Amino acid sequence: MDEITRRLYGVDPAQFTEARTAAVAEAKARGDVKAAADLGKLRKPTMGAWAVNLLAINKPALIKQLADLSRKLRDAQRELQGAELRKLAQERRTLVSSLVSEAQKLAGKASLPLFEIEATLNAALADEDVAKTVQSGRLTKTVAYDGFGLAAGPDEDDSADREPRTKPKAADSARREHEAELAEAKQSQDAAQAELRRAEDAEVQATQALSEADDELHELRQRRAALAEELNQARHALRFAQRALTAATRRVYELDPGA
């Protein structure tokens, strides 16, 4: 199941629906009803998400570098290491630029949403959950965080570290907490909308199936009525033939008692 899902998310979005339908049919043919249902629920990725998935599928080592750099950035930020943050910020720019270029090559398309791809990779650097989703190769849409990134410090190559802050400002802490709650609420909203779409699709399919069953039932009832009429006619013809045979036999006996 995991391998099939990973393969589907590496398919060009224009061919995703067809590939998903084929995968569902194969699962049903194997008798794996649960796998068929799970595959049928997979959402088609956007063009940008697909390009990021190609990186995870075809260049896992590069995506691992992204995950490792994400961890280093979080550690450096937590410990307020100014010099280390500046060094890692440069590594981040280099790695993200390299990944965007690699995604272009893998996709083989001129019209890719490069800004969305870059924003998603930067979001993966800022958020561990996003990094895990990117690494899984199952991204369905690109991600962007506004004002919720890592503080990388100044770009200049300063030989002396600046005085680190002892703790973040209260306003910054409150803002980040609010933005984290907002991001979580938006994720819940997206999940609810996806569930609504699945429920609506299921309702349409069930309604169509019921309509088809009603049509079949109507046809069967008409067929049954026609067969019942044929049976009545056959029984009538049988009784008529039996009476005709009895009359003919009696007539033969009257004409030829010795027969």
GIJO-V375663 format. One line per field, one symbol per residue. phi: phi as a letter, one per 30 degrees, with the letter a starting at -180 (. if undefined). psi: psi as a letter, one per 30 degrees, with the letter a starting at -180 (. if undefined). A space follows every 50 residues. Layout:
phi = ???
psi = ???
//
This chain:
phi = .ddddddddcdeedcdedddddddddddddicddddddddddcddddddd dddddddcbdddddedddddddddddddchcedddddddddddddddddd dddedddibdccdddddddddddddcbdddddddddibdcadbbccibcc dciddddddcddddddaddddddddddddddddddddddddddddddddd dddddddddddddddddddddddddddddddddddddddddddddddddd dedddbedd
psi = eeeeeeeeffkkefgeeeeeeeeeeeeeefgieeeeeeeffkkklleeee eeeeeeefhfeeeeeeeeeeeeeeeeeeghjeeeeeeeeeeeeeeeeeee eeeeeeegkeikieeeeeeeeeeeffkeeeeeeeffghkfllkkkjggak jfalfkikfkkljlkfllleeeeeeeeeeeeeeeeeeeeeeeeeeeeeee eeeeeeeeeeeeeeeeeeeeeeeeeeeeeeeeeeeeeeeeeeeeeeeeee eeeeeiff.
//
